[in-house]
């Protein structure tokens, strides 16, 4: 485990006593408050004893299992090979016996009696409709409760979110973005980008580039407070909020200011795949100077994102919907996205925060401006 992690919870044993393992094969999974850590076999061998149970707390350096070293190749194959044999044999025996059941030598009278005795007796049940109707309301609803222990990651997320609310002076400003130009650009080039670079061109790369340019103008949005000092950065390590089955994580795309649209989309796709496969490492989520959260993928129209401390601001994207707007004195229908910037008022004033969000709006509404910035 990483140096910052001292303990975890053994969530799952992938192997049991008697199983053979190959070198570096996964034996167990330990859940920590940041990531899941795989426990792999140091050499090939056979599991002889499990020293801890699932859901037990384990510490760094603790022995988890014992095993006898040895080759796990042919022995494991030969041991598992006979397993399906009894199933197939019994299946054949059953299939052979099945057609012999209705024997032609059985008299017809006996067959008739068998049919009568095999008939169900629904009349007795049909004669008692009252008990069934009286018991029906009891099955119509339930008041059961199910208590589940919070995972270490969920506990850590809850702790950090509450810490953020208690520490920062939150304020959120909103704006609306006409997505017509960006959607047109994406429609025009997405097929070529996919064909040439094997990556999908989305909206996130444009918003990331717009944020990078706006952060150059408003460096306080890329800064953080450490003690009685403000740390300003010349680089942008962009945290991207990603929803996983275990909770919200924010992997970091480093030096986002140096990446093109295509390079950013490629990095984002790789991190998204690692998050989906539960393969994110501690290094993937360490750091970050500014965060983008896209609740629009789930249909959110408005929201106030929470700052990811020690950062000073977070941009919230939302769903794009057709709305009537006034353009050159005419009411027209345009695809509109509401964006929100939650910022730490201890570090950013309203003028800086509003200016930042206006710059993002200007860049996204006319992507050509990004080439001139």
C-alpha positions in Angstrom: 0.0 0.0 0.0 1.0 3.6 -0.4 2.9 5.5 2.3 -0.2 7.5 3.3 -2.2 4.4 3.9 -1.7 2.5 7.2 -4.7 0.2 7.2 -7.6 -1.2 5.2 -10.4 -3.7 5.1 -10.0 -7.1 3.5 -13.1 -7.1 1.3 -12.7 -10.2 -0.9 -10.8 -13.4 -1.0 -10.3 -14.4 -4.7 -8.8 -17.7 -3.6 -9.6 -20.3 -0.9 -7.6 -22.9 1.0 -6.4 -25.6 -1.4 -6.4 -23.3 -4.4 -3.2 -23.1 -6.5 -1.9 -19.7 -7.6 0.5 -18.5 -10.2 3.2 -15.9 -9.6 1.7 -12.4 -9.1 -1.9 -13.8 -9.3 -4.4 -11.8 -7.3 -5.4 -13.5 -4.1 -7.3 -10.9 -2.2 -8.5 -7.3 -2.4 -8.0 -4.7 0.4 -10.3 -1.6 0.5 -8.8 1.6 1.7 -10.2 5.1 2.1 -8.7 6.1 -1.3 -8.3 3.0 -3.6 -8.7 -0.8 -3.6 -5.3 -2.6 -3.3 -4.7 -6.0 -4.8 -2.8 -8.6 -2.8 -0.8 -10.8 -5.2 1.0 -14.1 -4.7 4.8 -13.5 -4.5 5.5 -16.9 -6.1 3.5 -19.8 -7.5 2.2 -22.2 -5.0 -0.8 -23.6 -3.1 -2.9 -21.7 -0.4 -2.7 -23.6 2.8 -4.3 -21.2 5.4 -6.2 -17.9 5.4 -5.1 -15.8 8.5 -7.9 -13.2 8.3 -11.5 -13.1 7.4 -13.4 -10.9 5.0 -14.3 -7.4 6.5 -11.4 -7.7 8.9 -9.2 -4.6 9.4 -5.6 -5.3 8.3 -2.5 -3.2 8.6 0.6 -2.7 6.5 3.0 -5.6 6.8 0.4 -8.0 8.4 0.5 -11.6 7.2 -2.7 -12.5 5.4 -2.3 -16.1 4.3 0.1 -19.0 4.2 1.0 -21.1 1.1 3.3 -23.8 0.0 5.6 -22.7 -2.8 5.5 -24.8 -6.0 4.5 -24.8 -9.6 0.7 -24.3 -10.1 0.5 -25.1 -13.7 -0.3 -28.8 -14.5 -1.3 -29.7 -10.9 -4.1 -27.2 -10.8 -5.3 -28.2 -14.3 -5.3 -31.9 -13.4 -7.1 -31.2 -10.1 -9.8 -29.2 -11.7 -10.2 -31.4 -14.8 -12.2 -34.3 -13.1 -14.7 -31.8 -11.7 -17.0 -31.5 -14.8 -16.8 -35.2 -15.4 -19.4 -36.3 -12.8 -21.7 -33.6 -14.0 -21.6 -34.8 -17.6 -22.0 -38.4 -16.5 -24.9 -37.8 -14.3 -26.5 -35.7 -17.0 -26.2 -38.5 -19.4 -27.6 -41.0 -16.9 -30.6 -38.7 -16.3 -31.1 -38.2 -20.0 -31.0 -41.9 -20.6 -33.4 -42.6 -17.8 -35.8 -39.9 -18.8 -37.3 -41.5 -21.9 -37.6 -45.0 -20.1 -40.1 -43.6 -17.6 -43.2 -44.0 -19.7 -42.7 -47.7 -20.3 -44.9 -49.3 -23.0 -45.4 -52.4 -20.8 -47.4 -50.4 -18.2 -51.1 -51.1 -18.5 -53.4 -48.3 -19.7 -55.4 -48.5 -16.4 -52.3 -48.0 -14.4 -51.4 -45.0 -16.6 -54.9 -43.5 -16.1 -54.6 -44.0 -12.3 -51.2 -42.3 -12.4 -52.7 -39.3 -14.3 -55.5 -39.0 -11.7 -53.1 -39.2 -8.8 -50.7 -36.7 -10.5 -53.4 -34.1 -11.0 -53.1 -31.1 -8.7 -56.0 -30.4 -6.3 -56.8 -26.8 -6.9 -60.4 -27.1 -5.8 -59.5 -27.2 -2.1 -57.5 -24.0 -2.5 -60.2 -22.4 -4.6 -62.7 -23.1 -1.9 -60.9 -20.8 0.5 -60.7 -17.4 -1.2 -61.2 -15.4 2.1 -57.8 -16.3 3.7 -56.0 -15.4 0.5 -57.7 -12.0 0.2 -57.1 -11.2 3.8 -53.4 -12.0 3.5 -53.0 -10.0 0.2 -52.6 -6.5 1.9 -49.7 -7.9 4.0 -47.7 -8.7 0.9 -48.4 -5.4 -0.8 -45.7 -3.4 1.0 -42.8 -3.9 3.4 -41.3 -1.9 6.3 -38.1 -3.9 6.5 -34.8 -2.0 7.1 -31.4 -3.1 5.9 -28.3 -1.7 7.6 -25.1 -1.8 5.5 -21.7 -0.8 6.8 -20.3 2.2 5.0 -17.2 1.5 2.9 -13.9 3.2 3.8 -14.0 5.2 0.6 -17.6 6.4 1.3 -16.6 7.4 4.9 -13.6 9.3 3.5 -15.7 11.1 0.9 -18.2 12.1 3.5 -15.4 13.3 5.8 -13.8 15.4 3.0 -17.1 16.9 1.8 -18.0 18.0 5.3 -14.5 19.3 5.9 -14.8 21.4 2.7 -18.1 22.9 3.8 -16.7 23.7 7.3 -13.5 25.3 6.0 -14.2 27.3 2.8 -16.4 30.3 2.4 -18.6 28.9 -0.3 -20.2 31.1 -3.0 -21.6 30.0 -6.3 -22.2 32.1 -9.5 -24.1 30.9 -12.6 -24.2 31.7 -16.3 -25.7 30.3 -19.5 -23.8 29.1 -22.5 -25.1 28.8 -26.0 -23.7 25.5 -27.2 -24.6 25.9 -30.9 -21.0 26.6 -32.1 -19.4 23.9 -30.1 -22.0 21.4 -31.1 -21.6 22.3 -34.7 -17.8 21.9 -34.5 -18.1 18.6 -32.8 -20.6 17.4 -35.4 -18.3 18.5 -38.2 -15.1 16.9 -36.9 -16.0 14.0 -34.6 -16.0 11.3 -37.3 -12.6 12.4 -38.6 -11.1 12.6 -35.1 -12.4 9.1 -34.3 -11.0 7.7 -37.6 -7.6 9.4 -37.3 -7.0 9.3 -33.6 -9.3 6.5 -32.4 -10.8 8.8 -29.7 -14.2 10.4 -29.3 -14.4 14.2 -29.4 -16.6 15.3 -26.6 -17.4 18.6 -24.9 -15.1 18.1 -21.9 -11.9 18.9 -23.9 -13.4 22.3 -25.0 -14.4 23.2 -21.4 -11.0 22.1 -20.1 -9.2 24.3 -22.7 -11.5 27.2 -21.9 -10.8 26.8 -18.1 -7.1 26.6 -18.7 -7.2 29.9 -20.6 -9.4 31.6 -18.1 -7.2 30.4 -15.2 -4.3 32.2 -16.8 -6.3 35.4 -16.6 -7.6 34.7 -13.1 -4.7 32.8 -11.4 -6.4 32.9 -8.0 -8.9 30.3 -9.2 -5.9 28.0 -9.7 -4.4 28.7 -6.3 -4.8 27.4 -2.8 -4.4 28.5 0.8 -1.7 26.9 2.9 -1.5 28.3 6.4 -1.1 32.0 6.0 0.2 31.8 2.5 -1.4 31.6 -1.0 0.2 29.2 -3.4 -0.1 30.3 -7.0 0.7 27.8 -9.8 2.1 28.2 -13.3 0.6 24.8 -14.3 -3.0 23.4 -14.3 -3.5 19.9 -12.9 -7.2 19.4 -13.8 -9.2 17.1 -11.5 -12.2 15.5 -13.3 -15.0 14.2 -11.2 -15.9 10.6 -12.1 -18.8 8.6 -10.7 -17.9 5.0 -9.7 -19.9 2.3 -8.0 -18.0 3.0 -4.8 -18.4 6.7 -4.9 -17.2 9.9 -6.6 -13.5 10.1 -7.4 -11.4 12.9 -9.0 -8.5 11.6 -11.0 -6.1 14.2 -12.2 -5.0 15.2 -15.7 -1.6 16.8 -15.1 -0.3 19.8 -17.1 -3.7 20.2 -18.8 -2.4 23.6 -20.2 0.0 21.7 -22.5 -2.6 19.3 -24.0 -4.6 19.7 -27.2 -8.2 18.7 -27.5 -7.2 15.3 -28.8 -4.6 14.7 -26.2 -7.0 15.7 -23.4 -9.7 13.4 -24.7 -7.2 10.5 -24.8 -6.1 11.1 -21.2 -9.7 11.4 -20.1 -10.7 8.2 -21.8 -7.8 6.3 -20.2 -8.7 7.6 -16.7 -12.3 6.8 -17.2 -11.5 3.2 -18.2 -9.3 2.8 -15.2 -12.0 4.1 -12.9 -14.6 1.8 -14.5 -12.3 -1.2 -14.0 -11.4 -0.1 -10.5 -7.8 0.3 -11.4 -7.1 3.9 -10.4 -3.9 4.3 -8.4 -3.2 6.7 -5.6 -1.0 8.7 -7.9 -3.9 9.1 -10.3 -5.9 11.0 -7.7 -3.2 12.9 -5.9 -3.0 16.6 -6.3 -5.2 18.7 -8.6 -5.4 22.5 -8.7 -8.9 23.0 -10.3 -11.9 20.6 -10.8 -14.5 20.1 -13.5 -17.7 18.2 -12.6 -20.2 17.3 -15.3 -23.5 16.4 -13.7 -25.1 16.9 -17.1 -24.3 13.3 -18.0 -27.0 12.3 -15.5 -29.5 14.9 -16.6 -28.8 17.6 -14.0 -30.0 21.1 -15.0 -28.7 23.1 -12.1 -26.4 22.4 -9.2 -23.8 23.9 -6.8 -20.7 21.8 -6.8 -18.6 21.4 -3.7 -15.0 22.6 -3.7 -12.3 19.8 -3.6 -10.0 21.1 -0.9 -7.4 22.5 -0.9 -8.5 23.9 -4.3 -10.2 27.2 -4.5 -12.9 26.6 -7.2 -14.8 24.0 -9.1 -16.7 24.3 -12.4 -20.1 22.5 -12.7 -21.4 21.5 -16.1 -25.0 20.6 -16.7 -27.3 19.1 -19.3 -27.9 21.0 -22.6 -31.5 21.8 -23.3 -33.2 23.7 -26.1 -34.6 27.0 -24.8 -36.0 30.2 -26.2 -33.4 33.0 -26.1 -33.3 36.5 -27.6 -30.6 36.9 -30.4 -30.5 40.2 -32.3 -33.9 41.2 -31.1 -35.5 37.9 -32.3 -36.7 35.0 -30.1 -34.9 31.8 -31.3 -34.4 28.3 -30.0 -30.9 27.5 -28.9 -29.2 24.6 -27.0 -28.3 26.1 -23.6 -26.2 24.8 -20.8 -26.2 26.3 -17.4 -22.7 26.4 -15.8 -21.9 27.1 -12.2 -18.6 28.1 -10.5 -18.4 27.5 -6.8 -15.4 29.4 -5.3 -13.8 30.0 -2.0 -14.6 33.6 -1.1 -11.5 33.7 1.2 -9.3 33.7 -1.9 -11.5 34.9 -4.8 -13.6 38.0 -4.9 -16.9 38.2 -6.8 -15.3 40.2 -9.6 -12.7 37.5 -10.3 -15.1 34.6 -10.1 -17.7 36.2 -12.4 -14.9 37.2 -14.9 -13.6 33.7 -14.9 -17.1 32.2 -15.7 -17.7 34.9 -18.4 -14.4 34.0 -20.1 -15.3 30.3 -20.1 -18.7 31.2 -21.7 -17.0 33.3 -24.4 -14.5 30.6 -25.3 -17.1 27.9 -25.5 -19.6 30.0 -27.5 -16.9 30.8 -30.0 -14.2 28.1 -29.9 -12.1 30.0 -32.5 -11.2 32.4 -29.8 -9.2 29.6 -28.1 -6.8 29.6 -31.1 -6.1 33.3 -30.6 -5.6 33.3 -26.8 
